[in-house]
Each structure stands twice: as structure tokens, then as C-alpha cells.
Amino acid sequence: MSASTLAATTFVAARSRAHGPTSALWHAVELHRPTAEVDGACELTLCGSLARIDVEQSWPTPARDVCPACVVLTS
């Protein structure tokens, strides 16, 4: 496979739910389909959490409450 056939990786932001003492965070999801096909269900994030994709929010997100593991994994 040549470098010209490799597609760019697309990441979108997803919001997790707060669980007990853990606050909701923004996570990164690697998207393998068009955003028009995202139906609002939870997706597996890069760090292994489940979160709901927000196609209006780009990654990296400017928010302060971002998952540190997802930041590292998308760098």
C-alpha cells in the first residue's frame, strides 16, 4: 500500500456521561463513516469509554474538560 492510498484519520468529539464522582468529559472517537450516518448512539472512544458523538464539536475541542488519555492518543 502506497502512502497516496492512505486516508487521513478523522476524529470527532464525544461527550461522556458523569458517573458518581467522575465528571463528564469530552473524548475522541475515530470516525470510519460519514458524519451523516452517525445516529446519536454511544460510540467507543480512543481511551475505551463510551460516549455520545457530537458532530457539531470538532476534535481537538477547545473545552477544558477533555479526557487526558484521548489527547495523548490523538497526538
Backbone as JSON, one array per atom type, in Angstrom:
{
  "sequence": "MSASTLAATTFVAARSRAHGPTSALWHAVELHRPTAEVDGACELTLCGSLARIDVEQSWPTPARDVCPACVVLTS",
  "N": [[0.86, -1.18, 0.0], [0.65, 2.1, -0.93], [1.72, 5.37, 0.19], [0.04, 7.27, -0.87], [-2.44, 6.09, -0.97], [-3.41, 5.97, 1.54], [-5.86, 7.03, 3.81], [-6.68, 10.06, 5.54], [-6.87, 10.18, 9.08], [-9.88, 10.63, 10.79], [-11.09, 12.36, 13.48], [-13.66, 12.84, 15.85], [-15.43, 14.72, 18.34], [-16.76, 13.51, 21.42], [-19.14, 13.28, 24.01], [-19.0, 12.13, 27.28], [-20.94, 10.57, 29.9], [-21.52, 11.7, 33.22], [-20.36, 9.84, 35.98], [-21.03, 8.93, 39.11], [-18.6, 10.22, 41.23], [-17.13, 11.05, 39.08], [-16.72, 13.41, 36.58], [-18.42, 14.49, 33.57], [-16.72, 14.16, 30.47], [-15.04, 15.37, 27.51], [-14.29, 13.33, 24.79], [-12.28, 11.59, 22.31], [-13.25, 10.17, 19.23], [-12.56, 7.87, 16.72], [-13.62, 8.23, 13.54], [-15.16, 6.23, 11.18], [-16.97, 6.44, 9.18], [-19.26, 8.48, 7.24], [-20.26, 11.61, 8.74], [-22.95, 12.07, 8.47], [-24.1, 9.63, 8.79], [-23.98, 9.07, 11.45], [-25.8, 8.23, 14.23], [-26.37, 9.17, 16.77], [-26.07, 7.36, 18.8], [-24.17, 5.81, 21.45], [-20.63, 5.65, 21.18], [-17.5, 3.9, 20.98], [-14.75, 5.3, 22.53], [-11.37, 6.55, 21.98], [-9.96, 6.06, 24.32], [-11.34, 4.02, 25.44], [-13.77, 4.46, 26.69], [-17.36, 4.85, 26.69], [-19.17, 7.08, 24.75], [-21.27, 9.77, 23.61], [-21.34, 10.89, 20.32], [-20.82, 14.17, 19.17], [-21.46, 15.8, 16.45], [-21.26, 18.45, 15.9], [-19.18, 19.41, 17.34], [-15.8, 19.84, 17.05], [-12.7, 17.94, 16.94], [-9.39, 18.49, 17.91], [-11.08, 19.59, 20.8], [-11.86, 22.84, 22.07], [-12.62, 22.91, 24.69], [-12.27, 22.76, 28.29], [-12.65, 20.53, 29.84], [-11.49, 17.88, 29.03], [-10.69, 14.54, 28.1], [-7.67, 13.32, 29.28], [-6.28, 11.08, 28.34], [-7.31, 10.64, 25.76], [-6.38, 12.93, 24.49], [-3.62, 12.45, 24.43], [-3.59, 10.12, 22.86], [-4.41, 11.05, 20.38], [-2.42, 12.65, 19.56]],
  "CA": [[0.0, 0.0, 0.0], [1.47, 3.31, -1.0], [1.3, 6.47, 1.06], [-1.02, 8.03, -1.51], [-3.73, 5.42, -0.8], [-3.82, 6.04, 2.94], [-6.78, 8.13, 4.11], [-6.41, 10.77, 6.79], [-7.7, 9.76, 10.2], [-10.84, 11.64, 11.2], [-11.53, 12.27, 14.87], [-14.74, 13.73, 16.26], [-15.57, 14.81, 19.79], [-17.9, 12.82, 22.0], [-19.32, 13.65, 25.42], [-19.36, 11.02, 28.16], [-21.86, 10.9, 30.99], [-20.91, 11.72, 34.55], [-20.62, 8.62, 36.75], [-20.64, 9.13, 40.51], [-17.73, 11.39, 41.44], [-16.44, 11.37, 37.84], [-17.46, 14.37, 35.77], [-18.5, 14.22, 32.13], [-15.55, 14.65, 29.75], [-15.0, 15.25, 26.06], [-13.39, 12.26, 24.34], [-12.07, 11.5, 20.86], [-13.71, 8.96, 18.56], [-12.09, 7.76, 15.35], [-14.82, 8.04, 12.73], [-14.91, 5.43, 9.98], [-18.11, 6.6, 8.29], [-19.65, 9.9, 7.13], [-20.98, 12.13, 9.91], [-24.39, 11.97, 8.22], [-24.54, 8.3, 9.21], [-23.9, 8.97, 12.91], [-27.19, 8.27, 14.66], [-26.52, 9.65, 18.14], [-25.82, 6.3, 19.76], [-22.85, 5.87, 22.06], [-19.53, 5.07, 20.41], [-16.31, 3.6, 21.77], [-13.75, 6.35, 22.36], [-10.0, 6.05, 21.89], [-9.48, 5.61, 25.63], [-12.13, 2.87, 25.85], [-15.04, 4.86, 27.29], [-18.49, 5.02, 25.79], [-19.6, 8.48, 24.75], [-22.16, 10.14, 22.5], [-20.7, 11.8, 19.38], [-21.43, 15.46, 18.87], [-20.88, 16.17, 15.16], [-21.07, 19.91, 15.88], [-17.97, 19.7, 18.12], [-14.62, 19.29, 16.38], [-11.6, 17.46, 17.78], [-9.43, 18.67, 19.36], [-12.07, 20.55, 21.27], [-11.27, 23.9, 22.9], [-13.15, 22.81, 26.05], [-11.27, 22.47, 29.33], [-12.92, 19.22, 30.45], [-11.15, 16.92, 27.99], [-10.02, 13.33, 28.58], [-6.23, 13.42, 29.02], [-5.82, 9.91, 27.55], [-7.67, 10.88, 24.36], [-5.46, 13.96, 23.99], [-2.35, 11.79, 24.15], [-3.78, 9.15, 21.79], [-4.6, 11.73, 19.09], [-1.24, 13.5, 19.27]],
  "C": [[0.9, 1.23, 0.0], [0.9, 4.39, -0.09], [0.15, 7.25, 0.46], [-2.39, 7.38, -1.34], [-4.23, 5.46, 0.64], [-4.73, 7.25, 3.16], [-6.38, 8.78, 5.42], [-7.36, 10.27, 7.87], [-8.59, 10.92, 10.62], [-11.27, 11.38, 12.62], [-12.67, 13.25, 15.08], [-14.83, 13.71, 17.78], [-16.84, 14.1, 20.24], [-17.95, 13.14, 23.49], [-19.74, 12.43, 26.22], [-20.35, 11.5, 29.21], [-21.07, 10.91, 32.3], [-21.31, 10.44, 35.28], [-20.12, 8.82, 38.17], [-19.79, 10.37, 40.65], [-16.99, 11.82, 40.16], [-17.3, 12.31, 37.0], [-17.49, 13.93, 34.31], [-17.29, 14.85, 31.45], [-15.8, 14.58, 28.26], [-13.95, 14.22, 25.71], [-13.24, 12.33, 22.84], [-12.57, 10.15, 20.37], [-13.15, 8.98, 17.14], [-13.29, 7.38, 14.49], [-14.46, 7.34, 11.43], [-16.07, 5.5, 8.99], [-18.47, 8.08, 8.23], [-20.44, 10.36, 8.35], [-22.49, 12.08, 9.72], [-24.96, 10.63, 8.67], [-24.48, 8.09, 10.72], [-25.3, 9.19, 13.45], [-27.4, 8.72, 16.1], [-26.34, 8.58, 19.2], [-24.43, 6.48, 20.35], [-21.84, 5.13, 21.19], [-18.37, 4.81, 21.36], [-15.25, 4.65, 21.48], [-12.36, 5.74, 22.29], [-9.49, 5.5, 23.2], [-10.29, 4.42, 26.17], [-13.44, 3.19, 26.56], [-16.13, 4.81, 26.23], [-18.96, 6.46, 25.9], [-20.44, 8.75, 23.51], [-21.47, 11.19, 21.63], [-21.52, 13.06, 19.21], [-20.78, 15.97, 17.58], [-20.67, 17.67, 15.02], [-19.77, 20.31, 16.57], [-16.77, 19.05, 17.44], [-13.62, 18.77, 17.41], [-10.31, 17.93, 17.17], [-10.39, 19.79, 19.74], [-11.4, 21.61, 22.14], [-11.75, 23.84, 24.36], [-12.04, 22.46, 27.04], [-11.44, 21.08, 29.93], [-12.76, 18.1, 29.42], [-10.41, 15.74, 28.61], [-8.53, 13.4, 28.26], [-5.7, 12.24, 28.18], [-6.14, 10.1, 26.07], [-6.78, 11.94, 23.74], [-4.15, 13.31, 23.57], [-2.5, 10.86, 22.93], [-4.01, 9.79, 20.42], [-3.42, 12.62, 18.73], [-0.29, 12.81, 18.32]]
}
